[in-house]
Amino acid sequence: MVFKPTNLDGFDDTLGISKTVVVKYFEQGDMVKIIDGRYVGETAIVVKVDEDKTMPVIRLDDTNREIPLSTSHLKMMNDKEKDDIKIVKKRAGQKGESKDSDIMYKVGDLVMFDYEKKMVQGYVIEAQNHQVRVVMESGGVTTVPVIKINKKVVVDIRKAICRDSMGNPVQVDNVVRVNHGQYAG
């Protein structure tokens, strides 16, 4: 591969490098477009990068599905493509300029939002492009527009503790009995 640096004043030579040492590099949060394979044409955001940086995990914009995909199938979105995505999101019902309104949420996320003039946390049990259904701290279920979510809470799930309706602590690997509701039994 031959290239010519454009940011070095007075340097007019071309440089050569083996194609085998050139790799695409992506970071968490990069907006990408899929250019090859089963998901060609879809857009996504990089949510995790593996150690050798060749197989990042991406979250598809349309379905919120997370998949690992080779960097050879991805390209970084340019500013115009990113702006087009934001316009489409706004036309689909997301208002405002808040950066948080562009965050995609998925089942299992813990989020903070305003509910009846008080800040509460909820566990996402269903996610769509414009809204999520969450189980609140009180045990109730509500639908929250994505633009009303203040932030996603990041926790080490192995150390997470919550309380049941009786105030008893519940944590990962506890066996529980559901007494009320759809999953009672």
Secondary structure, 3 states (H helix, E strand, C coil): CEECCCCCCCCCCCEECCHHHCCCCCCCCCEEEECCCCCCCCEEEEEECCCCCCCCEEEECCCCCEEECCHHHEEECCHHHHHHHHHHHHHCCCCCCCHHHHCCCCCCCEEEEEECCEEEEEEEEEECCCEEEEEECCCCEEEEEHHHEEEEECCCHHHCEEECCCCCEEECCCCCCCCCCCCCC
